[in-house]
Amino acid sequence: MADESAQEPTEPRAVNVAHAWERAYWARRFMVPVEQVEAAVAAVGDDPARVAAHLGRDWPGHEPAT
């Protein structure tokens, strides 16, 4: 029987910038200022892979912790 609590969390399907906490999450996730996230969503839509590419970031690759 598989332990469901040990499963990896799934990546979000859209970059939502409707609320301040969501903008802050994406800014931290992509390691860019909030304004860049908002501009990227305005330019390419809310698909995380497209936003990441626009920002020059990998998706869904997480940056290594330093």
All heavy atoms as TSV, in Angstrom:
chain	resi	resn	atom	element	x	y	z
A	1	MET	N	N	0.848	-1.172	0.000
A	1	MET	CA	C	0.000	0.000	0.000
A	1	MET	C	C	0.895	1.238	0.000
A	1	MET	O	O	1.816	1.349	0.803
A	1	MET	CB	C	-0.901	-0.021	1.220
A	1	MET	CG	C	-1.890	1.103	1.211
A	1	MET	SD	S	-3.385	0.599	2.044
A	1	MET	CE	C	-3.320	1.601	3.478
A	2	ALA	N	N	0.636	2.176	-0.885
A	2	ALA	CA	C	1.457	3.378	-1.013
A	2	ALA	C	C	1.097	4.402	0.051
A	2	ALA	O	O	-0.067	4.578	0.396
A	2	ALA	CB	C	1.262	3.989	-2.392
A	3	ASP	N	N	2.116	5.065	0.558
A	3	ASP	CA	C	1.909	6.123	1.539
A	3	ASP	C	C	1.649	7.423	0.798
A	3	ASP	O	O	2.551	8.010	0.222
A	3	ASP	CB	C	3.139	6.250	2.435
A	3	ASP	CG	C	2.980	7.327	3.480
A	3	ASP	OD1	O	1.854	7.820	3.702
A	3	ASP	OD2	O	3.991	7.687	4.087
A	4	GLU	N	N	0.401	7.885	0.786
A	4	GLU	CA	C	0.028	9.080	0.038
A	4	GLU	C	C	0.652	10.351	0.608
A	4	GLU	O	O	0.840	11.325	-0.098
A	4	GLU	CB	C	-1.487	9.216	-0.020
A	4	GLU	CG	C	-2.123	8.148	-0.883
A	4	GLU	CD	C	-3.626	8.322	-0.982
A	4	GLU	OE1	O	-4.094	9.456	-0.821
A	4	GLU	OE2	O	-4.308	7.324	-1.230
A	5	SER	N	N	0.984	10.361	1.883
A	5	SER	CA	C	1.571	11.549	2.484
A	5	SER	C	C	2.991	11.798	1.982
A	5	SER	O	O	3.515	12.897	2.117
A	5	SER	CB	C	1.560	11.442	4.007
A	5	SER	OG	O	2.396	10.370	4.413
A	6	ALA	N	N	3.614	10.789	1.375
A	6	ALA	CA	C	4.982	10.926	0.889
A	6	ALA	C	C	5.042	11.369	-0.575
A	6	ALA	O	O	6.118	11.494	-1.134
A	6	ALA	CB	C	5.718	9.605	1.059
A	7	GLN	N	N	3.892	11.583	-1.209
A	7	GLN	CA	C	3.869	11.980	-2.612
A	7	GLN	C	C	4.377	13.403	-2.780
A	7	GLN	O	O	4.185	14.253	-1.921
A	7	GLN	CB	C	2.461	11.886	-3.178
A	7	GLN	CG	C	1.972	10.470	-3.322
A	7	GLN	CD	C	0.565	10.417	-3.905
A	7	GLN	OE1	O	-0.100	11.430	-3.989
A	7	GLN	NE2	N	0.148	9.237	-4.299
A	8	GLU	N	N	5.019	13.627	-3.940
A	8	GLU	CA	C	5.490	14.966	-4.269
A	8	GLU	C	C	4.290	15.870	-4.540
A	8	GLU	O	O	3.323	15.447	-5.176
A	8	GLU	CB	C	6.364	14.914	-5.522
A	8	GLU	CG	C	7.691	14.226	-5.305
A	8	GLU	CD	C	8.634	15.041	-4.437
A	8	GLU	OE1	O	8.698	16.266	-4.605
A	8	GLU	OE2	O	9.300	14.438	-3.591
A	9	PRO	N	N	4.335	17.125	-4.097
A	9	PRO	CA	C	3.242	18.036	-4.431
A	9	PRO	C	C	3.255	18.340	-5.926
A	9	PRO	O	O	4.314	18.346	-6.559
A	9	PRO	CB	C	3.555	19.288	-3.616
A	9	PRO	CG	C	5.000	19.193	-3.308
A	9	PRO	CD	C	5.352	17.730	-3.295
A	10	THR	N	N	2.095	18.563	-6.491
A	10	THR	CA	C	2.018	18.866	-7.914
A	10	THR	C	C	2.274	20.353	-8.130
A	10	THR	O	O	2.011	21.179	-7.259
A	10	THR	CB	C	0.638	18.504	-8.485
A	10	THR	OG1	O	-0.362	19.219	-7.764
A	10	THR	CG2	C	0.379	17.016	-8.386
A	11	GLU	N	N	2.802	20.660	-9.296
A	11	GLU	CA	C	3.059	22.059	-9.646
A	11	GLU	C	C	1.743	22.739	-10.021
A	11	GLU	O	O	0.866	22.110	-10.609
A	11	GLU	CB	C	4.032	22.131	-10.825
A	11	GLU	CG	C	5.417	21.618	-10.509
A	11	GLU	CD	C	6.191	22.514	-9.564
A	11	GLU	OE1	O	5.793	23.665	-9.312
A	11	GLU	OE2	O	7.223	22.066	-9.063
A	12	PRO	N	N	1.595	24.018	-9.711
A	12	PRO	CA	C	0.382	24.744	-10.111
A	12	PRO	C	C	0.239	24.757	-11.629
A	12	PRO	O	O	1.223	24.726	-12.356
A	12	PRO	CB	C	0.627	26.155	-9.578
A	12	PRO	CG	C	1.647	25.997	-8.510
A	12	PRO	CD	C	2.502	24.838	-8.935
A	13	ARG	N	N	-0.988	24.826	-12.097
A	13	ARG	CA	C	-1.262	24.818	-13.533
A	13	ARG	C	C	-1.352	26.208	-14.134
A	13	ARG	O	O	-1.383	26.336	-15.355
A	13	ARG	CB	C	-2.555	24.066	-13.805
A	13	ARG	CG	C	-2.446	22.607	-13.457
A	13	ARG	CD	C	-3.697	21.875	-13.796
A	13	ARG	NE	N	-3.560	20.479	-13.393
A	13	ARG	CZ	C	-4.476	19.584	-13.573
A	13	ARG	NH1	N	-5.610	19.909	-14.150
A	13	ARG	NH2	N	-4.275	18.344	-13.188
A	14	ALA	N	N	-1.440	27.230	-13.306
A	14	ALA	CA	C	-1.542	28.602	-13.805
A	14	ALA	C	C	-0.850	29.558	-12.851
A	14	ALA	O	O	-0.848	29.345	-11.640
A	14	ALA	CB	C	-3.005	29.004	-13.968
A	15	VAL	N	N	-0.271	30.599	-13.412
A	15	VAL	CA	C	0.335	31.663	-12.610
A	15	VAL	C	C	-0.758	32.689	-12.352
A	15	VAL	O	O	-1.121	33.471	-13.225
A	15	VAL	CB	C	1.528	32.318	-13.337
A	15	VAL	CG1	C	2.108	33.445	-12.498
A	15	VAL	CG2	C	2.591	31.279	-13.657
A	16	ASN	N	N	-1.323	32.633	-11.159
A	16	ASN	CA	C	-2.418	33.525	-10.799
A	16	ASN	C	C	-1.832	34.726	-10.067
A	16	ASN	O	O	-1.129	34.567	-9.079
A	16	ASN	CB	C	-3.413	32.775	-9.909
A	16	ASN	CG	C	-4.666	33.561	-9.672
A	16	ASN	OD1	O	-4.732	34.764	-9.907
A	16	ASN	ND2	N	-5.694	32.886	-9.191
A	17	VAL	N	N	-2.115	35.907	-10.557
A	17	VAL	CA	C	-1.601	37.128	-9.918
A	17	VAL	C	C	-2.739	37.996	-9.400
A	17	VAL	O	O	-2.584	39.201	-9.230
A	17	VAL	CB	C	-0.677	37.914	-10.880
A	17	VAL	CG1	C	0.590	37.151	-11.170
A	17	VAL	CG2	C	-1.394	38.274	-12.175
A	18	ALA	N	N	-3.876	37.373	-9.109
A	18	ALA	CA	C	-5.058	38.118	-8.665
A	18	ALA	C	C	-4.928	38.654	-7.240
A	18	ALA	O	O	-5.524	39.674	-6.906
A	18	ALA	CB	C	-6.304	37.241	-8.773
A	19	HIS	N	N	-4.158	37.968	-6.403
A	19	HIS	CA	C	-4.037	38.357	-4.996
A	19	HIS	C	C	-2.574	38.589	-4.640
A	19	HIS	O	O	-1.679	37.971	-5.220
A	19	HIS	CB	C	-4.605	37.260	-4.095
A	19	HIS	CG	C	-6.040	36.947	-4.389
A	19	HIS	ND1	N	-7.068	37.777	-4.015
A	19	HIS	CD2	C	-6.605	35.910	-5.052
A	19	HIS	CE1	C	-8.214	37.256	-4.418
A	19	HIS	NE2	N	-7.955	36.115	-5.065
A	20	ALA	N	N	-2.350	39.437	-3.658
A	20	ALA	CA	C	-0.988	39.780	-3.249
A	20	ALA	C	C	-0.192	38.544	-2.834
A	20	ALA	O	O	0.974	38.405	-3.182
A	20	ALA	CB	C	-1.015	40.799	-2.115
A	21	TRP	N	N	-0.811	37.630	-2.091
A	21	TRP	CA	C	-0.073	36.436	-1.640
A	21	TRP	C	C	0.312	35.556	-2.816
A	21	TRP	O	O	1.370	34.921	-2.790
A	21	TRP	CB	C	-0.859	35.665	-0.587
A	21	TRP	CG	C	-2.083	34.956	-1.087
A	21	TRP	CD1	C	-3.357	35.452	-1.126
A	21	TRP	CD2	C	-2.152	33.636	-1.626
A	21	TRP	NE1	N	-4.213	34.518	-1.660
A	21	TRP	CE2	C	-3.495	33.381	-1.973
A	21	TRP	CE3	C	-1.211	32.643	-1.849
A	21	TRP	CZ2	C	-3.919	32.196	-2.530
A	21	TRP	CZ3	C	-1.639	31.442	-2.406
A	21	TRP	CH2	C	-2.977	31.221	-2.735
A	22	GLU	N	N	-0.518	35.518	-3.860
A	22	GLU	CA	C	-0.176	34.718	-5.040
A	22	GLU	C	C	0.962	35.366	-5.821
A	22	GLU	O	O	1.876	34.678	-6.288
A	22	GLU	CB	C	-1.409	34.548	-5.941
A	22	GLU	CG	C	-2.459	33.671	-5.297
A	22	GLU	CD	C	-3.756	33.647	-6.075
A	22	GLU	OE1	O	-4.253	34.714	-6.470
A	22	GLU	OE2	O	-4.260	32.534	-6.290
A	23	ARG	N	N	0.921	36.676	-5.953
A	23	ARG	CA	C	2.026	37.389	-6.616
A	23	ARG	C	C	3.326	37.160	-5.859
A	23	ARG	O	O	4.374	36.918	-6.461
A	23	ARG	CB	C	1.700	38.875	-6.733
A	23	ARG	CG	C	0.583	39.170	-7.725
A	23	ARG	CD	C	0.408	40.647	-7.971
A	23	ARG	NE	N	-0.014	41.393	-6.784
A	23	ARG	CZ	C	-1.280	41.563	-6.419
A	23	ARG	NH1	N	-2.254	41.029	-7.133
A	23	ARG	NH2	N	-1.571	42.248	-5.348
A	24	ALA	N	N	3.253	37.212	-4.534
A	24	ALA	CA	C	4.448	36.993	-3.711
A	24	ALA	C	C	4.967	35.561	-3.879
A	24	ALA	O	O	6.183	35.346	-3.974
A	24	ALA	CB	C	4.139	37.274	-2.243
A	25	TYR	N	N	4.056	34.586	-3.927
A	25	TYR	CA	C	4.471	33.190	-4.130
A	25	TYR	C	C	5.235	33.056	-5.435
A	25	TYR	O	O	6.325	32.480	-5.466
A	25	TYR	CB	C	3.249	32.259	-4.145
A	25	TYR	CG	C	3.602	30.880	-4.683
A	25	TYR	CD1	C	4.215	29.945	-3.870
A	25	TYR	CD2	C	3.362	30.548	-6.017
A	25	TYR	CE1	C	4.575	28.697	-4.359
A	25	TYR	CE2	C	3.718	29.299	-6.520
A	25	TYR	CZ	C	4.325	28.385	-5.690
A	25	TYR	OH	O	4.685	27.165	-6.174
A	26	TRP	N	N	4.691	33.584	-6.536
A	26	TRP	CA	C	5.330	33.434	-7.843
A	26	TRP	C	C	6.626	34.206	-7.934
A	26	TRP	O	O	7.578	33.753	-8.567
A	26	TRP	CB	C	4.354	33.808	-8.958
A	26	TRP	CG	C	3.313	32.747	-9.123
A	26	TRP	CD1	C	1.995	32.829	-8.761
A	26	TRP	CD2	C	3.507	31.434	-9.625
A	26	TRP	NE1	N	1.362	31.639	-9.022
A	26	TRP	CE2	C	2.274	30.771	-9.557
A	26	TRP	CE3	C	4.594	30.751	-10.134
A	26	TRP	CZ2	C	2.102	29.443	-9.984
A	26	TRP	CZ3	C	4.429	29.436	-10.561
A	26	TRP	CH2	C	3.198	28.803	-10.483
A	27	ALA	N	N	6.688	35.355	-7.292
A	27	ALA	CA	C	7.943	36.113	-7.282
A	27	ALA	C	C	9.041	35.305	-6.585
A	27	ALA	O	O	10.170	35.218	-7.076
A	27	ALA	CB	C	7.741	37.461	-6.598
A	28	ARG	N	N	8.714	34.690	-5.458
A	28	ARG	CA	C	9.681	33.827	-4.765
A	28	ARG	C	C	9.996	32.595	-5.598
A	28	ARG	O	O	11.144	32.172	-5.688
A	28	ARG	CB	C	9.141	33.400	-3.392
A	28	ARG	CG	C	9.220	34.473	-2.346
A	28	ARG	CD	C	8.907	33.933	-0.952
A	28	ARG	NE	N	7.695	33.138	-0.879
A	28	ARG	CZ	C	6.476	33.618	-0.689
A	28	ARG	NH1	N	6.286	34.915	-0.558
A	28	ARG	NH2	N	5.436	32.817	-0.640
A	29	ARG	N	N	8.988	32.013	-6.201
A	29	ARG	CA	C	9.155	30.773	-6.979
A	29	ARG	C	C	10.106	30.989	-8.155
A	29	ARG	O	O	10.955	30.164	-8.430
A	29	ARG	CB	C	7.773	30.307	-7.469
A	29	ARG	CG	C	7.782	29.096	-8.360
A	29	ARG	CD	C	8.257	27.875	-7.573
A	29	ARG	NE	N	8.089	26.678	-8.360
A	29	ARG	CZ	C	8.914	26.281	-9.322
A	29	ARG	NH1	N	9.958	27.001	-9.633
A	29	ARG	NH2	N	8.693	25.171	-9.969
A	30	PHE	N	N	9.946	32.124	-8.843
A	30	PHE	CA	C	10.803	32.426	-9.990
A	30	PHE	C	C	12.020	33.272	-9.615
A	30	PHE	O	O	12.864	33.534	-10.454
A	30	PHE	CB	C	10.006	33.142	-11.079
A	30	PHE	CG	C	8.974	32.272	-11.745
A	30	PHE	CD1	C	7.656	32.686	-11.827
A	30	PHE	CD2	C	9.305	31.050	-12.299
A	30	PHE	CE1	C	6.703	31.904	-12.465
A	30	PHE	CE2	C	8.361	30.258	-12.937
A	30	PHE	CZ	C	7.053	30.687	-13.013
A	31	MET	N	N	12.088	33.693	-8.349
A	31	MET	CA	C	13.191	34.509	-7.852
A	31	MET	C	C	13.371	35.792	-8.678
A	31	MET	O	O	14.472	36.104	-9.136
A	31	MET	CB	C	14.481	33.683	-7.787
A	31	MET	CG	C	14.365	32.563	-6.788
A	31	MET	SD	S	15.882	31.658	-6.435
A	31	MET	CE	C	16.368	31.072	-8.024
A	32	VAL	N	N	12.262	36.491	-8.866
A	32	VAL	CA	C	12.248	37.774	-9.565
A	32	VAL	C	C	11.294	38.701	-8.822
A	32	VAL	O	O	10.464	38.236	-8.033
A	32	VAL	CB	C	11.786	37.623	-11.039
A	32	VAL	CG1	C	12.727	36.717	-11.823
A	32	VAL	CG2	C	10.363	37.123	-11.132
A	33	PRO	N	N	11.366	40.006	-9.077
A	33	PRO	CA	C	10.407	40.919	-8.445
A	33	PRO	C	C	8.967	40.653	-8.919
A	33	PRO	O	O	8.742	40.167	-10.033
A	33	PRO	CB	C	10.866	42.303	-8.911
A	33	PRO	CG	C	12.295	42.119	-9.309
A	33	PRO	CD	C	12.400	40.707	-9.815
A	34	VAL	N	N	8.017	40.990	-8.082
A	34	VAL	CA	C	6.595	40.817	-8.389
A	34	VAL	C	C	6.243	41.487	-9.716
A	34	VAL	O	O	5.494	40.928	-10.520
A	34	VAL	CB	C	5.727	41.384	-7.239
A	34	VAL	CG1	C	4.264	41.471	-7.633
A	34	VAL	CG2	C	5.895	40.547	-5.987
A	35	GLU	N	N	6.795	42.660	-9.953
A	35	GLU	CA	C	6.488	43.391	-11.184
A	35	GLU	C	C	6.877	42.601	-12.434
A	35	GLU	O	O	6.190	42.662	-13.451
A	35	GLU	CB	C	7.188	44.756	-11.177
A	35	GLU	CG	C	6.710	45.697	-10.092
A	35	GLU	CD	C	7.316	45.417	-8.714
A	35	GLU	OE1	O	8.284	44.616	-8.604
A	35	GLU	OE2	O	6.819	45.996	-7.729
A	36	GLN	N	N	7.963	41.845	-12.347
A	36	GLN	CA	C	8.374	41.024	-13.492
A	36	GLN	C	C	7.405	39.867	-13.721
A	36	GLN	O	O	7.131	39.505	-14.870
A	36	GLN	CB	C	9.793	40.505	-13.308
A	36	GLN	CG	C	10.847	41.563	-13.496
A	36	GLN	CD	C	12.251	40.991	-13.432
A	36	GLN	OE1	O	12.456	39.779	-13.487
A	36	GLN	NE2	N	13.225	41.869	-13.307
A	37	VAL	N	N	6.891	39.305	-12.650
A	37	VAL	CA	C	5.897	38.231	-12.786
A	37	VAL	C	C	4.641	38.787	-13.445
A	37	VAL	O	O	4.105	38.199	-14.392
A	37	VAL	CB	C	5.554	37.602	-11.417
A	37	VAL	CG1	C	4.415	36.596	-11.552
A	37	VAL	CG2	C	6.775	36.949	-10.802
A	38	GLU	N	N	4.170	39.932	-12.966
A	38	GLU	CA	C	2.971	40.545	-13.538
A	38	GLU	C	C	3.174	40.866	-15.018
A	38	GLU	O	O	2.288	40.606	-15.847
A	38	GLU	CB	C	2.602	41.811	-12.764
A	38	GLU	CG	C	2.135	41.522	-11.356
A	38	GLU	CD	C	1.981	42.771	-10.517
A	38	GLU	OE1	O	2.792	43.717	-10.649
A	38	GLU	OE2	O	1.029	42.801	-9.716
A	39	ALA	N	N	4.327	41.420	-15.367
A	39	ALA	CA	C	4.616	41.757	-16.759
A	39	ALA	C	C	4.691	40.504	-17.621
A	39	ALA	O	O	4.207	40.493	-18.763
A	39	ALA	CB	C	5.920	42.551	-16.850
A	40	ALA	N	N	5.281	39.438	-17.101
A	40	ALA	CA	C	5.383	38.193	-17.856
A	40	ALA	C	C	4.005	37.598	-18.109
A	40	ALA	O	O	3.715	37.148	-19.226
A	40	ALA	CB	C	6.266	37.193	-17.110
A	41	VAL	N	N	3.136	37.599	-17.112
A	41	VAL	CA	C	1.779	37.080	-17.285
A	41	VAL	C	C	1.023	37.925	-18.311
A	41	VAL	O	O	0.317	37.387	-19.167
A	41	VAL	CB	C	1.030	37.022	-15.931
A	41	VAL	CG1	C	-0.453	36.717	-16.131
A	41	VAL	CG2	C	1.661	35.976	-15.016
A	42	ALA	N	N	1.205	39.229	-18.258
A	42	ALA	CA	C	0.549	40.106	-19.239
A	42	ALA	C	C	1.068	39.833	-20.647
A	42	ALA	O	O	0.319	39.908	-21.624
A	42	ALA	CB	C	0.766	41.568	-18.861
A	43	ALA	N	N	2.338	39.479	-20.763
A	43	ALA	CA	C	2.950	39.275	-22.080
A	43	ALA	C	C	2.654	37.905	-22.677
A	43	ALA	O	O	2.416	37.799	-23.884
A	43	ALA	CB	C	4.463	39.477	-21.984
A	44	VAL	N	N	2.682	36.841	-21.850
A	44	VAL	CA	C	2.587	35.485	-22.407
A	44	VAL	C	C	1.443	34.650	-21.851
A	44	VAL	O	O	1.281	33.495	-22.242
A	44	VAL	CB	C	3.919	34.711	-22.219
A	44	VAL	CG1	C	5.058	35.409	-22.926
A	44	VAL	CG2	C	4.229	34.488	-20.752
A	45	GLY	N	N	0.663	35.185	-20.931
A	45	GLY	CA	C	-0.429	34.417	-20.345
A	45	GLY	C	C	-0.018	33.765	-19.045
A	45	GLY	O	O	1.065	34.003	-18.523
A	46	ASP	N	N	-0.896	32.912	-18.515
A	46	ASP	CA	C	-0.687	32.373	-17.171
A	46	ASP	C	C	-0.089	30.966	-17.121
A	46	ASP	O	O	-0.008	30.364	-16.056
A	46	ASP	CB	C	-1.981	32.423	-16.367
A	46	ASP	CG	C	-3.074	31.508	-16.926
A	46	ASP	OD1	O	-2.847	30.834	-17.951
A	46	ASP	OD2	O	-4.164	31.488	-16.321
A	47	ASP	N	N	0.337	30.421	-18.257
A	47	ASP	CA	C	0.965	29.098	-18.261
A	47	ASP	C	C	2.335	29.193	-17.586
A	47	ASP	O	O	3.191	29.968	-18.023
A	47	ASP	CB	C	1.122	28.590	-19.694
A	47	ASP	CG	C	1.834	27.254	-19.732
A	47	ASP	OD1	O	1.272	26.287	-19.171
A	47	ASP	OD2	O	2.939	27.187	-20.299
A	48	PRO	N	N	2.563	28.425	-16.510
A	48	PRO	CA	C	3.820	28.542	-15.773
A	48	PRO	C	C	5.073	28.316	-16.621
A	48	PRO	O	O	6.072	29.001	-16.444
A	48	PRO	CB	C	3.711	27.475	-14.680
A	48	PRO	CG	C	2.251	27.262	-14.512
A	48	PRO	CD	C	1.641	27.479	-15.866
A	49	ALA	N	N	5.023	27.370	-17.556
A	49	ALA	CA	C	6.192	27.100	-18.398
A	49	ALA	C	C	6.511	28.299	-19.288
A	49	ALA	O	O	7.675	28.664	-19.466
A	49	ALA	CB	C	5.961	25.852	-19.247
A	50	ARG	N	N	5.482	28.926	-19.835
A	50	ARG	CA	C	5.694	30.105	-20.688
A	50	ARG	C	C	6.187	31.301	-19.876
A	50	ARG	O	O	7.061	32.040	-20.316
A	50	ARG	CB	C	4.415	30.450	-21.436
A	50	ARG	CG	C	4.056	29.401	-22.482
A	50	ARG	CD	C	2.833	29.793	-23.220
A	50	ARG	NE	N	3.103	31.067	-23.883
A	50	ARG	CZ	C	2.663	31.409	-25.064
A	50	ARG	NH1	N	1.908	30.573	-25.730
A	50	ARG	NH2	N	2.947	32.577	-25.588
A	51	VAL	N	N	5.616	31.476	-18.678
A	51	VAL	CA	C	6.063	32.569	-17.805
A	51	VAL	C	C	7.520	32.345	-17.409
A	51	VAL	O	O	8.336	33.267	-17.466
A	51	VAL	CB	C	5.156	32.697	-16.555
A	51	VAL	CG1	C	5.727	33.693	-15.564
A	51	VAL	CG2	C	3.741	33.100	-16.968
A	52	ALA	N	N	7.854	31.113	-17.042
A	52	ALA	CA	C	9.234	30.796	-16.665
A	52	ALA	C	C	10.184	31.072	-17.818
A	52	ALA	O	O	11.249	31.684	-17.621
A	52	ALA	CB	C	9.335	29.333	-16.233
A	53	ALA	N	N	9.822	30.641	-19.019
A	53	ALA	CA	C	10.676	30.880	-20.185
A	53	ALA	C	C	10.845	32.373	-20.434
A	53	ALA	O	O	11.946	32.847	-20.731
A	53	ALA	CB	C	10.083	30.196	-21.415
A	54	HIS	N	N	9.770	33.131	-20.302
A	54	HIS	CA	C	9.826	34.577	-20.501
A	54	HIS	C	C	10.769	35.237	-19.487
A	54	HIS	O	O	11.463	36.193	-19.807
A	54	HIS	CB	C	8.413	35.168	-20.381
A	54	HIS	CG	C	8.328	36.614	-20.696
A	54	HIS	ND1	N	8.292	37.081	-21.996
A	54	HIS	CD2	C	8.285	37.706	-19.906
A	54	HIS	CE1	C	8.222	38.404	-21.971
A	54	HIS	NE2	N	8.217	38.811	-20.710
A	55	LEU	N	N	10.793	34.667	-18.270
A	55	LEU	CA	C	11.643	35.202	-17.204
A	55	LEU	C	C	13.047	34.616	-17.227
A	55	LEU	O	O	13.891	34.987	-16.414
A	55	LEU	CB	C	11.003	34.935	-15.842
A	55	LEU	CG	C	9.683	35.643	-15.577
A	55	LEU	CD1	C	9.038	35.098	-14.306
A	55	LEU	CD2	C	9.885	37.151	-15.487
A	56	GLY	N	N	13.282	33.664	-18.121
A	56	GLY	CA	C	14.595	33.025	-18.187
A	56	GLY	C	C	14.824	32.024	-17.071
A	56	GLY	O	O	15.961	31.783	-16.658
A	57	ARG	N	N	13.752	31.415	-16.592
A	57	ARG	CA	C	13.829	30.433	-15.498
A	57	ARG	C	C	13.408	29.069	-16.006
A	57	ARG	O	O	12.683	28.948	-16.988
A	57	ARG	CB	C	12.911	30.842	-14.339
A	57	ARG	CG	C	13.271	32.157	-13.710
A	57	ARG	CD	C	14.589	32.053	-13.033
A	57	ARG	NE	N	14.907	33.289	-12.335
A	57	ARG	CZ	C	16.035	33.487	-11.722
A	57	ARG	NH1	N	16.948	32.543	-11.678
A	57	ARG	NH2	N	16.284	34.631	-11.133
A	58	ASP	N	N	13.855	28.015	-15.297
A	58	ASP	CA	C	13.457	26.657	-15.620
A	58	ASP	C	C	12.078	26.369	-15.031
A	58	ASP	O	O	11.714	26.914	-13.998
A	58	ASP	CB	C	14.440	25.642	-15.036
A	58	ASP	CG	C	15.790	25.695	-15.714
A	58	ASP	OD1	O	15.836	26.059	-16.906
A	58	ASP	OD2	O	16.791	25.376	-15.051
A	59	TRP	N	N	11.346	25.495	-15.692
A	59	TRP	CA	C	10.066	25.023	-15.162
A	59	TRP	C	C	9.972	23.557	-15.443
A	59	TRP	O	O	10.224	23.143	-16.571
A	59	TRP	CB	C	8.885	25.754	-15.796
A	59	TRP	CG	C	7.598	25.287	-15.207
A	59	TRP	CD1	C	6.736	24.374	-15.725
A	59	TRP	CD2	C	7.035	25.692	-13.959
A	59	TRP	NE1	N	5.669	24.176	-14.891
A	59	TRP	CE2	C	5.835	24.993	-13.794
A	59	TRP	CE3	C	7.437	26.559	-12.951
A	59	TRP	CZ2	C	5.035	25.139	-12.670
A	59	TRP	CZ3	C	6.637	26.710	-11.850
A	59	TRP	CH2	C	5.445	26.006	-11.718
A	60	PRO	N	N	9.625	22.712	-14.495
A	60	PRO	CA	C	9.341	23.032	-13.110
A	60	PRO	C	C	10.569	22.994	-12.228
A	60	PRO	O	O	10.457	23.034	-11.022
A	60	PRO	CB	C	8.356	21.950	-12.685
A	60	PRO	CG	C	8.789	20.758	-13.458
A	60	PRO	CD	C	9.283	21.312	-14.781
A	61	GLY	N	N	11.749	22.913	-12.819
A	61	GLY	CA	C	12.979	22.799	-12.040
A	61	GLY	C	C	13.114	23.845	-10.949
A	61	GLY	O	O	12.906	25.013	-11.174
A	62	HIS	N	N	13.415	23.394	-9.781
A	62	HIS	CA	C	13.628	24.285	-8.640
A	62	HIS	C	C	15.115	24.619	-8.564
A	62	HIS	O	O	15.964	23.781	-8.803
A	62	HIS	CB	C	13.175	23.618	-7.339
A	62	HIS	CG	C	11.714	23.356	-7.313
A	62	HIS	ND1	N	10.803	24.277	-6.894
A	62	HIS	CD2	C	10.993	22.279	-7.703
A	62	HIS	CE1	C	9.589	23.785	-6.996
A	62	HIS	NE2	N	9.678	22.570	-7.495
A	63	GLU	N	N	15.396	25.831	-8.249
A	63	GLU	CA	C	16.780	26.269	-8.101
A	63	GLU	C	C	17.376	25.581	-6.879
A	63	GLU	O	O	16.687	25.403	-5.876
A	63	GLU	CB	C	16.852	27.787	-7.908
A	63	GLU	CG	C	16.217	28.574	-9.043
A	63	GLU	CD	C	16.969	28.438	-10.354
A	63	GLU	OE1	O	18.174	28.147	-10.324
A	63	GLU	OE2	O	16.351	28.600	-11.400
A	64	PRO	N	N	18.613	25.165	-6.928
A	64	PRO	CA	C	19.230	24.528	-5.764
A	64	PRO	C	C	19.364	25.515	-4.599
A	64	PRO	O	O	19.639	26.687	-4.808
A	64	PRO	CB	C	20.598	24.088	-6.268
A	64	PRO	CG	C	20.866	24.896	-7.482
A	64	PRO	CD	C	19.530	25.276	-8.053
A	65	ALA	N	N	19.122	25.018	-3.419
A	65	ALA	CA	C	19.281	25.853	-2.234
A	65	ALA	C	C	20.755	26.114	-1.978
A	65	ALA	O	O	21.583	25.224	-2.120
A	65	ALA	CB	C	18.644	25.165	-1.023
A	66	THR	N	N	21.084	27.339	-1.619
A	66	THR	CA	C	22.481	27.669	-1.336
A	66	THR	C	C	22.655	28.059	0.109
A	66	THR	O	O	21.757	28.429	0.785
A	66	THR	CB	C	22.971	28.822	-2.223
A	66	THR	OG1	O	22.125	29.939	-2.053
A	66	THR	CG2	C	23.018	28.395	-3.668
